[in-house]
Amino acid sequence: MHLEQACKMKSTISRGKELRGLEIFDIHPVILGGSATNIANKTALTRSQHIQAVRYWNQEIKRLREQQSKNNQ
């Protein structure tokens, strides 16, 4: 249900002319508790901004997993 809703929302958002060429991005990643369906958790980024944001969140998620792993030992 959530994935289907998110896909529909992304499709609806991306139809807007003002968003052509932009990437729809979750401000707070779903894996970290962000909403996949709440429009308030979405933003439009250029391709370059999207790459930077993905790199940032990938590093943060890696850091959090490493920290969690250390705490579980």
N, C-alpha and C positions, 0 to 999 in steps of 0.2 A: 504494500500500500504506500509506504513512504517513498520508495524509489519511484514508483509510478507517478505519484503526485509531483515529486521534484522534477522529473523529466517533462511533465506537462507544463509546469511553471517555467522551466528553462526555455521550452519551446515558445511559450507565450511571450516571455520577456525578450527573447532574441528576435522576435518578429518586428520589434520597434525599429524604425529607421535610425533613430538617434543612437542605437546600440550596435549598429552594423559594424563588424570588424572588432568588436570587443568581446572579451571572455567574461562569462558570468562566474563569479567566484564566491565561495562561502567565506564570510569574514571570520567566523569562528568555526573551525573544521568540525564536521559531524563526528569524527573519531574522538574528538575532545569534548563532545557534548553539545555542539552547535546544532541548530535545526536545519534539516535538509529541505524543509518546506516553508519556513517562515521567510517572507520576502525581506524582512528587516535584517536577515542574516546574509543577504546577497548584495554584491556590488559588481559593477562593470569595470573591468581592467583592460588596458591595452595588452597586447601579446607580451611585450617586454615586462610590464608590471606584473602580469600573471606569472611569468617565469620566476621573477624575483620573489613573489609571494609564496609560490610553491616551494622554492628552495628554502625560504625562511621557515615555513611550517614543517617541512621534512626534517630540517635540523632540530627544531623544537621537539617534534615527536620522537626523534631518535634519542635526544637528550633525556626526555621524560621516561622513555622505555629503559634506558641504561640506568637511570636513577632508581626506577622501580625494581629493576633486576638486582641492584645492589642492596636495596632495602629488604628484598625477599631472601637474601642469603643468610 
